[in-house]
Amino acid sequence: MKIIEPSAELVMDFDGAAVMRHIEKCGRVCYRSQATDDSADNFIRMLIKRGHESVLEHFSCTFKIVCDRGVMAELTRHRLASFSIESTRYCKYDDMQFIHPEPEDKYLGTFLDYDCREVWERVEIYYSYLTGRNGYPPEQARAILPLSLATTIMMTANLREWRHILKLRTDKAAHPQMRQVANMILSVLKQKLPIVFEDIGGEKNA
């Protein structure tokens, strides 16, 4: 058994300035206007302020996300994104990995440190028993796997959808583990495309 941290990694790097110019080029068709060498930032900021975010759909990016199955279930509710997810039906978990929740309540943290570890150890033993001695295939043995099991997701969405997802999932009302992963993604996108994501996150989402 191994306890790991969640992660979010941009799969294919891109030139943020080139993406901004591309979005600007698409958006200016709507206004019959011309771009200048340094007009992309102000133009795209204006589009977002006006709510003309459909132009942001002209670029998509993919993240490789490692999270627990609970967070995975929340992410896949965003139907305009595309997902490829590690399958508990076809993957056999000989060496299990779990995501340790980071609770906001210190008393819950004490509970998780002791009781969750005990449960995880038992799950690993029972799962090995089912798939080994009893010969159950993974698609049947997975019935005992907990939501804290680590899983890997490839998630692709256009920039408009990423804005929508991150507004919801970095908000203080979001589940703590979901917010943890969403903030990782937001941090990357703010670095690559600061104008597009500058109004998301911050104190209002803390």
Disulfide bonds with the S-S distance in Angstrom:
none
